[in-house]
Amino acid sequence: MYPVRMILVIIIYLSSQARAQENPFRCTSNGGYKNNSVYSANLNALLLSFSTNISDYGFHSASVGAVNGLALCRADQTLDQCRTCVESASRQVLQSCPSARQAVIWYEHCSLRYSDYPIHNTQTEDPTYLLINTQNASNGDAFKEDRARLLSDLTAQAANGTFELKVGAGARNLSRSEFSMIYALVQCTPDFSSENCRRCLAGHSQFLQSYISIGFRVLGPNCIICNGNNTTLIQGKKDDNTAKVIIFIAVPVGATLLFAACAIIIFTRRRTKQSSAYKIAESADDICNVESLQYDFRIIRAATNDFSDANKLGQGGFGAVYKGKLQSGEEIAVKRLSRDSRQGNVEFKNEVLLVAKLQHRNLVKLLGFSMEGTERVLIYEFVPNASLDKFIFDPVKSSQLDWDRRYMIIRGVAKGLLYLHEDSRLRIIHRDLKASNVLLDGDMNPNIADFGMARLFKQDETQGNTSKIVGTYGYMSPEYVMHGMYSNKSDVYSFGVLVLEILSGQRSACIKNEENGEDLLTITWKKWSEGTAADMIDPVVRNGAGSERDMVRCIHIGLLCVQENAATRPTMASVAQMLGRTTMSLPVPSEPAFYLSSRYGPVDSCSSEVRTGVSQGSSSVNDVSISELCPR
């Protein structure tokens, strides 16, 4: 947030003596909710997550169950200041709007909003508050013209902002006025598209044309405008209209300092930002580099034949994937985010800003992206053999994967994860490794894909925590699914499950013995303990060429990776050594985590792909949606 901080600090100082009678808020009924209800629990969990998960840029959007929410801090705030403000707003909104299913509240330095309707990248002008002073400019027409030009420039600046920050701040000389200059700040929630940000701010600016007040704030659900000069403002009264009018007091500051601050903005806007734990974009230049990968949306629409069903390769939790062909003849895979996806913008940001930085033969290659209005698409190199699950779980196609190929895939995935955890300049936790997220090229080499759930760690960090659980049951580690704790050992657990699936040809969560509720890990552990682990090997592989000893050794490695205690699981560096040195002795594994069947009760369906708050099926466990993945 540093590039805009200089001008915004001045704005804070100008309004630091403000004493509004109350923080503006609005509650809309849409029916209420009862205490101790599911909605109440989800709302409390959502509000609790805001201050913890808010980014260094001062924004966080999330969904818990049917509750959608977002929090936005003014761009000059430090992370600690932002968290403090959001925590206060979270407490206040529950007191001001008890039992309301929809609410929005504005503080001096932050705002918070929640609803049982989708609100991410969804524009609304209700409610909007106007905070205005009592002094008008004498030359009204000239003043409004200068103000309109300034707001137009800053609107363009905000609309062209990054995925992390959409803000504009600056000042303008007044041509015919008793005041020397006017300054302004405009800001949109960064989940907004450029067009929606422009439309929101333009609507507020148009509304202000009816006023010639020298200072005001317009507070909307998705964008704000602050405007003023160095004239003292006074406390005033409330309007009787729907929008509440609250007058504030400002302290004079010299125009020279304002001009200097504007110059600093222009200079520092291009400078590198300091990296942080959960911030994917490390600098403003990163965005510029990523934008060099942007495709014209018309080209992608033509390449996919207008996203025709004939070109559709598959459907994921956040959109469909299509095959396309550019005019150059290059084949591409295009992931089109669903318009109703509640988390789509988060995943889009992650994949563009993260995958573009990663280069490894076992990671999917991002070619570019495209945006137009509400459209968000990612363009990857086309991988002809689709995903691993299309082979190992198919009774016909599985015959194409002999032991050598399966072992090559296991080692390739291990190398890709090792690169993410230790060898890349970024430390990445994937958090959603599974067979469907491993793509196979023409030579059956594996490529890890789908970084929408990935998290970035600092070099000295070892684990993170979240109140929002996303991923796929059967692949998620017990400490993550139960406590929201994730680390590189979470990926190790997922890798171990994947190894056992590749060896057995069976899905992890598919029930082999419905009477006892046993899953793949349970049965594999029993067989290994009895000395009959070879019985778990896919007959297609076991009856072909290859060493059964090496196959059983891989089962052993898989069991080491899925141990319940994360501390006893090996790192991916150790796993890579185990796979590369077949004579290396292996430790004895402890019992794996049987959380899917034993801790949540019997499982009624074959697998469970989950993303908190996104309904994908008819049954759920722990407020996490379930969809059937296994064939009948």
N, C-alpha and C positions, 0 to 999 in steps of 0.2 A: 504493500500500500504506500510505500515511501514516495513514489513519483508524484503523487498528488498531495502529500501531507503538508507541504509548506503553505499552500494557499488555504487549505482547510483548517490548519491550526489557527490562522487569522480569523476564519469564520467562527471557530469555537470561541475565540477571545471576544469577538464582537458580540456574541450572544451569551457570554459567560455569566452575566448578571441577570439573565432572564429568570423570571419567577412566574411561570404559568400556574394558573390556579389548579390545574390537574393535567395528567397525561391524557391526551386525546385517545379515546378508544371507541369501538363500536361492537356491539353484540347483535347478531342476527339469529333468530330462533331456529327456523327450519326443524322445529321439534326440539325438545330438550333431551337430556340423558340423566340417568339416575346414578347416584354415588354407588361405588362398588360394581358398576356395570362393566361390560367389556369395553365400551366406548370410553368410559372414565379411565380405565386402566391404560388403554392405548394412548389417550391424550396425555396422561401423566408421564408415560414412558417417552412420548415424543418431546414434550417440553423439557424433560430431564436430559435428553440427548443433545439439545441445541447447544448449550454452553460448552459441552465436552467436545462435540464433533465439529464445531464451527471452524471454518478454514482461516488461515492467516489473512485472507482477503476480506474476512468479516461476513461470510455468507454460508448458510447451510439450509438445504431443503431435504425433507425426508417424509416417509409415510410409515405409519405403524397401524396395521389393520386398516380400518376405514378412515383413519384420521390423516390428513395431509397438512403439512405445515412448512413454513420457511421463516428464517430470521435473517435480518440484514443490519449490519453496522455501518455507520458513516465511515467513509474510507480513510479518515485520518486517525482512527482509533487503533491503539495497540491491541494485541490479542487479549491481554489481561483486562484492559478497559472494556473491550467488546464483550468478553465473557461475563464480566460483572453486570454490564447493562442488560444483557440478554437474560441472565438469571433473575434480575429484578423484574424485567418485563414478564417473564414466565410466571412469577409469583403473582404479580399484579393482575394479569389478565384473568387468572382463575378467580381472584377476589372480585374483580369488576364484572365479570361475565360468568357467574356460577351457572352451571348446567347448560350453557349455550353451546351448540354444536358448531358454531362458526363465530370467530372473533378476530379483531385486529387491534393492535395497540401501538402507539408511537411514543418513544422516549426521546430525550434530547439527542442521544447518540446512536439509537438503534430502533428497530421496529420488529414486530413479531406478528405472525398471522397463522391461523389454522382453520380448517374447514373439513366437512365430510364430503365435499365435492373436489374434483381434481383442480388444483390451483397452480401447478408448475407450468410455467410458460403459458399461462392462461390470463388474458388481459381483462380487467374489470376496472371501472371508475368509481365503484361504490364500495365503501364510502370514501369520500375525499374531504380533507379538512383544509381550511384556509386560515393561516395565522398572519395577521396584517397589522401594520402600524397606523397611526392616525394622521400622519403628515403626508400631504400630496405634493407632487412636483408642480411648479407654477406653469411651466410650458408643457402641458400634458401630451400633446401630439408628438413633439420632438422627443420627449422622454420615452414614450411608448415605442417609438421607432428605434431608438438606440437600444432599448431593452430587448426588443424583438430580435434585433440582429445579434446581440450577445447570446441570447438563449438559443437562437438557431445554430450558432457556431458550436456552443457547448453541447447541444443535442446531438449534432453530428459526431462530436468527440466521444460522447458516451455510447452512442449506437455502434460506433466502430471499435468499441473496447474489446476486451478479451473475454474468454470463457470464465475468468475468475473475477473480473472487475469491469463494470460499465459505469464510468463517472466522467464528468467534465467540470472544470473549474477555471475561472478566469475573470478578467475585468475589462471595462471599456470606458473611454473618455466620453463624456456627455457633451454633445455639440452645442445645445442651446438650453442651458439649465443653470439654476443657482448652485447646483452641486457639480463637483469636478469630475466625478466618475461613478460608475456603478459596477458592482461585482455580483457574481452568481455562482452557485453550485447546482448541478443536476446529477442525479444518480438513479440507475435502474437496478432491479434485482438481476444478477448475471445469468439466471436461468432463462431470461427473456432473449428472444432472437433479436438481431439488430433492428429488424423492421418493427417488431412490437415495442422495443425500447423507443424508437423514433416516434412511433404513433402515440405512445403514452405521454411522452414529454411534449410533443406538439399539441396534444389536446389540452394539457395544463397551460401551456404558453398561450394558446388561443383564448382560453378562459380568462387569463390575466389581462387581456386587451381591454377589458371593461374597467380596469383599475389603473390609477396613476399614483398609487402609494409608493413611497420610496423604499419600502422594505416589506417582505412577506415570506412566508413559507407555504408551499402547497404540498400536502402530505397525502399520497395515494397508496393503495395496496401494493403497487409494483414500481412506482417511481416517485421521486420527490424533486422539488425545485426550491432553492433558497436564494433570495435576492435582497440586496440592500446597498447602503453606502455608509458614510461616516457620520450620519446624523443620529442623534440620540432618539431612541424610540421610547414610548411610554406605555404603561399598562393600560389596557382598555377594557371594554365590555364585550359580552358575547352577543353574537348575532342570533336572530330568531329563526334563521333558515335552517335547512337540514344540515348543512356544513357548519361546524362550530368555529367561531372566530376568537382566537386567543392572542392578545397583544403582548409583545415581549419588549424587554429593555436591552439596548446595545450600548457598547462603550466606544467612543471615537478612536479611530486608528488612522494614521497618516496614509495618504494615497501613495506615497513613494514606496512604502513597504509592500503595498498591494502589487504595484507594478513589478517590484523585484521578485515577489513570490511567483507571479505569472511567468517571468523569465526563467525562474528556476524550474518550474513545471516543464516548460518546453525543452530545457536542457536535460533534465534528469529523467524524463519520460522514456528515454532510450537507453538508460543505464541499467546494468544488471541488478536484479533483486537478490537478496540473500535467500538461499535455499532453506527449506523447512521440512518437518517430518511428514506432513500429509499433503504437501503442496507439489503437484505434478509439474506445473510450469515454473521453472526456476528464474526466468527473466522475461522482460518484455520482448527481448530479441528472440526468445524461444517461440513466442507466438508468431512473430514475423517469419521465422524459419518454417514453422508448421503451415502458415498460410501460403507458403510457396508450393505446398502440396495440394492446394485447393483446385478442384475441378469445376468447370462450369456444369451446373445441374442439367442443362439441356443435353450435354454430351452423355451424361450418365443415363438420362431418360432414354435417349436414342440407343445407347449400347445395350440396354436391357429390354428393348422393345416396349417402352413405357411400363416396365416392371410387370410384364405379362406372366401369367401363371405357367406358361410353357417354359419359362426361364427360371422358375422358382426351384431352388435347391433344397430349401428346408425352412423351418420356422422355429425361432428361439423365443426365450422369455421376453426379449425386448425388440423383436422385429423379425422380418423375413430376410432370407439371403437369396440373391439372384445371381445367375450367371450372365455375364455381359461380354461384349466384344467391341473394342474401340475401333475407330476408323483405321488405325495402324495395323489392325489384325490381332493385337494383343488381347488375350482372354483375361477377364477379371472376375472377381467375386465381389458382389456389392451387398453390404448389410444395410438394410433400410430400417431405421428405428420406427417403431409404432408411434403413431400420433397420440395415442392415449396412454403411452408408457409413462408411468409416474417417475421412474428413475432414469429415463432415457438420456437426459442431458448430462447426468453425472457419468454414465457409462461412455457417452460420446466424448466428453472431455478427457476422461481417463485414457481411452484408446488412442485418440489423436495425439495427445501430449506425451503419452508414455511410450506407446509402441513405436512412434517415430524416432525415439531415442535409442531403441534397442536393436542391436544387429547381431544375430546369431543364426546359424544354419538350422537350428531346431526351434526357432520361433517364427511364427507367421510374419510375412513381410507386408507392411502397410504401404500402399502406393500413394494414397491420398484420401481426401474427403471432399464432401460437397454439402453446401447449405443453401437453402432457398425458402424463405418464409418459415414454416414449421417443419420443413423437410430436413432430415439429418441422415446422411449416408456415409459409410466408410467403404473405401475401395481397397481390396487386397489383391495380391497376385492369385490367380486361379490355381487351386490345388485339385488335380483331376480325380483323385481317389477318395474325395470326401473325407469323412471323419472315421476314426478308429472303431467306434461303436457299430458302424455299418458293416464291419467285417467280423469282429470277434464274436458278436452276438447273433450273427446270421448263420444258420445251419449250412447254407450253400457257400457263401463267400468266405466263411472261416477256413475252408480248405485251401484258400490262396495264401494263408499265413502259416507257413511251416515254422519249425522251431527257430531256424536261423533268422527269419524275418521278425518273429516276435521278440527274440532276444535283441535284435538291432533296434527295434522300436523302444524296448525298455531302456536300453542304454542311451538312446537319443533323447528320450524324455528326461532321463536323469541329468544329462549334460545341459539341457535347456534350463532345468530348474537350478542347477548349480551356477549357471551363468547369472540367472536372476538374483540368486541369494548372495553370491560372493564375487563374481568375476566382472559384472558390468559396473559402470560408474554410478549406477543407481542400485539401491538394494530394494528388491521388489518381492512382495509376498503375493502370490497369484490369487489364492483364496477360492478358486473354483476349478481346480484341476480335475478332469474326469475324461472318460473315453470320448465323449462327444466334442470335447474341446481340444482333441489331438487330431490334427489334419494330416493326411498322408499324401505325399507328392507322387509323381509318376514312378519313382523307384521305391515307394513305400517308406521313405524317410519321414519321421514324425516331425510335426511343427506344432508347438503349443500355441493355442489361439485364445481369443476372448479374454481381454484384460479389463473388462468393464468393472470387475470387482476387486482389482488389484490395489494394493496399498504400498506406498513408498515409505521406507524407513531411513532414518539418519544412520550414519556409520556406527554410532555408539548405542543405538537402540536394539533391543532384542525382542520386544513384543509390544502389541497394542491391544486396545480394548474397545469394544463397541456395544451399544445396546440394540443395534439392528443386525440381526443374523440373516445373512444371505448365502446361498450356496445350494448344495444338493445333498440330501440325506443319503447316508451310505458312504459318502466321501468326506464329510465334515468331521473334524476331530472332536472328541468329547469335551475338551476344555472350551472349544469355540461354541459348540451348539448349546452347551449348558451355561457358560459364564461370559460368552462374548470375547474371550481371550484368543488372540491369534498371533502366530509367530512363524518363523521358517519351519518349525516343527509341525505346524498345521499342514503345510504343503507336503511335508514328508509323510504324514499320515495319509493324505489323499493319494500320493504316489504309491504307497504300500497297497492301498485298496486296488489301484489300477493294475499293479503287478499281478495280484491274485486274480483279477478279472481276465487279464491277458492269458495267464497260465491255464485257467479253468474254462474260459469261454462262457462264464456265468456272470450275471450282474450281481453286484454286491448286495443289494437290498432284496433281491428276488428270493422268495421263500422256497426252499427245497423240501422242507418238512413242515407243512402247515400245522400239524398237530402239536409239534413242539415249538413252533415259531422260530426256527433256526434260520439264520442268514449265512452268507458265504463265509464271513469271518469266523462265526461259531463253528461251522462244520470243518473249515480248514484247520482251526486250532485243535479240534478233537482228533482229526486224522493225523496231524503232525505229532501230537502227544502220544498217539497209539503206534507211531512208526509207520503209518500207511499214507503219508502225505502224497505219494505218487498217485493215489486214487483220485486226487483232485485235478489231475492234469487232463486237459481236453483230449479226448480220444483221437481227434484229428492229429494232434501233435505227438501224443504218446506212441501212437502206432506208426509214426513216420520216422524219418532220420533224425538223429540228435541224441545227445546223452541224457538219459533219464536222471542221472546224478546232477547234471547242471540244472535241469528243470526243478528238481527238488530243492537245490541250493537257492534258486530264485524265489521259491515259496518261502524258504527260511528268511531271506532278505525282506520279503514282503511282510512277514509276521513281525520282524524287528521294527519295521516302520509303523505298524499299527498298534504298538503297545500303548496301554492306557495312559501311562505316565509319560508326559512329553519329554521329560529330562532323560529318559532311558532310550528314546528313539535316536537313531544315528542322524548326523547331518547329511546333506546331499553330497558333501565332499567325501564322507566315509562311505556312503552308498556307491558313489562312482568308483571308489577303490575296490569295494567288494565285488562289483560287477566286472571290473577290469582285471582283477587278480583272482582267478578261480582257485588258487591254492591257499588263499588267505583264510585263516581260521575265523569262524563267526561266533559271536557270543550266543548264549542260549536266550531266546526271547521269553518275555513274561506274557501273561494272558492278555489278549487284546481287549479293547473296549467293546462291550456288547450293548451299547446304549440304545441302539435302534429298537431291539426287541425286548430287552430285559428291563429298561428303565422307563420306556414309554408305553409298555404293554404290547400285546400282539399287534402285528402289522397286517392289515387286511389287503393291501395291494402290493404289487411287485416292486416298485421303486418309488422314490420320492424326490422329485426335483422341486426345490423350494426357493422362494424369494419372499421375504417377509412383506406382508401387506399386499401382495399381488395374487389375486385369486386365479388359480390355474386348475382347480379340480374341485371335487365335491366333498372331500374330507380333509381334515387338518389336524395337526399335532402341535401343541405349544404355540398356537396362533401363527403357524407357518403353513403355507399352502402346499398341497400335494397334487401331483399329476401322475397318472399311470404311464410308465415307460416300458414295461415288460410286455411281450406278446402273450396273448391268451393261448 
